[in-house]
Amino acid sequence: MKITRLLFICSVLLTIACEDSAKELEILDHKNAEFELNERSQIIIPHSNQDNQLQKKLQWVSYISAQVIMTKMTNRVELSNYIQGRESVTLNELIGESSNLNFKSEFLNILRDHIDNSPPNRDPIHGTQTPPKPLITCEDDLGDCLTPVGSNLTQRAMQFFLNSVLNENCIELYFPEVLHPLAPVHLPHSITSTAHPLNYNDVNFGFHHSSVISEESDNNGVTEVDRVNHNYLDNFTDNVIVARPYTNLSNCRYEEYLLLNFSGFLQR
């Protein structure tokens, strides 16, 4: 009888010990997984000045695209007819050399206006600021901040920006809710522009472009939005534009973002 009790007690103690060991292993595995994810994020997605500049250019692409659509109803209808219900369209299709869309001419006009509003004595080759600040700056580069003599700064800055977003990178506009062809002419309407965060986050900042100027907005009806995420989409009644990179096998491999799914951000 005593032997039976002793065996029972030993069995219970052994079971408890095994459960504790299993829990410890589970916790250890969880910590290891978190560590590996953090390590992967640091290795695959370095926070360099180059990444920061790409993020700013993505924000500008979506920002100007939203202004194109908000400027004229015909621009919105034209773009909606062109994409024909697609969720995304490449920037090259819209403003590349072969494009004859009104969207292109309007985009270039707005880009030129933002560059013309940049402070004087700024070399446009040095960097890009986040909207709605003046587009060009030299604070993000180690070079001298001097105006080249005898050159057209506006034209030079436009060529630099367009070469970056059309040739050096592959960028597309993504519409999570698809693009509505019409907006109420006599009622307030709006579009939110944002960009892929270039990391694993499911949220990024953006800009709300409204047909109504408020105390919170600038003179163009634009208000910065801290968090554009799925919850924002669920509570927003108009369009959202996301500028994001896409990969190809030629010049846009984006090997530094190897494990990052560009199409996953705000995917519906």
SVG drawing of the C-alpha trace seen along z (x, -y; Angstrom):
<svg xmlns="http://www.w3.org/2000/svg" viewBox="-25 -82 54 84">
<polyline fill="none" stroke="black" stroke-width="0.4" points="0.0,0.0 2.8,-2.4 4.6,-1.5 1.4,-2.3 1.1,-5.7 4.7,-6.4 4.4,-5.5 1.3,-7.8 3.1,-10.7 6.1,-10.2 3.8,-10.1 2.1,-13.4 5.4,-15.1 6.8,-13.9 3.6,-15.2 4.0,-18.6 7.7,-18.8 6.9,-17.9 4.2,-20.5 6.6,-23.2 9.3,-22.2 6.8,-22.3 5.7,-25.8 9.3,-26.9 10.0,-25.6 7.0,-27.3 8.0,-30.7 11.5,-30.2 10.3,-29.4 8.1,-32.5 11.0,-34.7 13.2,-33.2 10.6,-33.9 10.3,-37.5 14.1,-37.8 14.3,-36.3 11.6,-38.7 13.4,-41.7 16.7,-40.5 15.0,-40.0 13.5,-43.5 16.8,-45.0 18.7,-43.1 16.2,-43.2 14.8,-46.7 17.6,-49.1 16.6,-52.6 18.9,-54.4 18.7,-57.9 18.0,-56.2 14.9,-54.4 13.8,-57.7 14.1,-59.5 12.1,-56.8 9.4,-57.1 9.2,-60.8 9.0,-60.4 6.2,-57.8 4.3,-60.3 4.8,-63.0 3.6,-60.7 0.3,-59.9 0.0,-63.5 0.2,-65.1 -2.0,-62.3 -4.7,-63.1 -4.4,-66.8 -4.8,-66.0 -8.0,-64.2 -9.3,-66.9 -8.5,-69.7 -10.9,-68.8 -13.8,-66.3 -12.7,-65.4 -9.3,-64.2 -11.1,-61.8 -13.4,-60.5 -10.5,-60.1 -8.4,-58.1 -11.3,-55.9 -12.1,-55.2 -8.4,-54.4 -7.9,-51.9 -11.4,-50.3 -11.9,-48.9 -8.3,-47.8 -7.0,-48.1 -3.6,-49.5 -1.9,-51.3 1.8,-52.0 3.1,-55.5 4.7,-55.0 1.3,-54.4 0.1,-57.7 3.0,-60.1 5.6,-58.1 6.8,-59.1 4.1,-57.3 1.2,-58.7 -1.0,-61.3 -3.5,-61.5 -4.6,-64.9 -3.5,-63.3 0.1,-63.6 0.0,-67.3 -1.8,-68.1 0.6,-66.1 3.6,-67.9 2.0,-71.3 1.3,-70.6 4.9,-69.1 6.3,-72.3 4.2,-74.5 5.5,-72.7 9.1,-73.0 8.7,-76.7 7.5,-77.2 10.8,-75.8 13.1,-78.3 15.8,-80.0 19.4,-78.9 18.5,-75.2 20.2,-72.7 17.3,-70.3 19.6,-67.4 20.3,-67.0 17.0,-65.7 13.2,-65.6 11.1,-66.7 7.8,-65.2 4.6,-67.0 3.3,-69.6 6.7,-71.1 8.6,-72.6 9.6,-69.6 13.3,-70.2 15.9,-70.5 19.5,-69.8 19.2,-68.9 19.1,-65.2 22.5,-65.2 26.0,-66.0 26.7,-68.2 26.9,-71.9 23.6,-73.8 24.5,-76.1 22.5,-77.3 24.2,-76.2 24.9,-79.3 23.1,-79.5 20.9,-76.5 17.1,-76.2 16.5,-75.0 12.8,-74.2 13.5,-72.1 16.5,-70.4 14.5,-69.5 11.6,-68.1 14.0,-66.0 15.7,-64.7 12.4,-63.8 10.8,-62.2 13.9,-60.2 13.9,-58.8 10.2,-57.8 9.9,-56.6 13.4,-55.1 15.3,-54.4 12.2,-53.1 9.1,-51.2 6.0,-52.8 2.3,-52.1 -0.8,-53.7 -3.0,-51.3 -6.7,-52.0 -7.9,-49.8 -11.5,-50.7 -11.0,-51.0 -11.4,-54.5 -15.0,-55.9 -15.6,-57.6 -17.8,-60.3 -17.9,-62.6 -20.8,-64.8 -20.2,-68.1 -22.2,-70.2 -21.3,-68.2 -18.0,-67.9 -15.8,-65.2 -12.2,-64.1 -9.3,-61.7 -6.6,-60.5 -3.1,-60.0 -0.5,-57.8 2.4,-55.4 3.7,-52.0 5.7,-52.4 8.6,-50.3 8.5,-48.1 6.2,-45.5 3.8,-48.0 0.2,-48.0 -0.2,-51.8 1.4,-54.9 0.8,-58.6 -1.0,-60.3 -2.9,-63.4 -6.6,-64.1 -7.5,-66.2 -10.9,-67.8 -13.0,-70.1 -13.7,-72.1 -11.1,-74.3 -11.3,-74.1 -9.4,-75.5 -7.4,-72.3 -6.5,-72.3 -4.1,-74.3 -5.2,-76.6 -5.7,-73.6 -7.9,-71.8 -5.2,-69.3 -4.9,-67.9 -2.2,-65.5 -3.5,-62.2 -1.4,-60.4 -2.8,-56.8 -4.0,-55.4 -4.8,-51.8 -7.6,-49.3 -9.7,-50.9 -9.3,-54.2 -10.5,-52.5 -13.5,-51.1 -14.6,-54.6 -13.7,-56.6 -16.3,-57.1 -14.2,-58.3 -11.0,-57.1 -7.6,-56.3 -4.5,-56.4 -1.4,-54.3 1.9,-54.8 4.0,-51.7 6.9,-50.1 6.6,-46.9 9.3,-44.5 10.5,-43.3 13.4,-41.2 15.3,-44.0 15.9,-47.3 13.5,-47.0 14.5,-43.9 14.4,-45.7 16.6,-43.1 16.9,-45.1 13.1,-44.5 13.3,-40.8 10.8,-39.5 8.5,-42.5 5.2,-42.2 4.6,-45.5 1.0,-44.5 0.1,-43.5 -0.2,-47.0 -3.9,-48.0 -4.9,-45.0 -8.7,-44.4"/>
</svg>
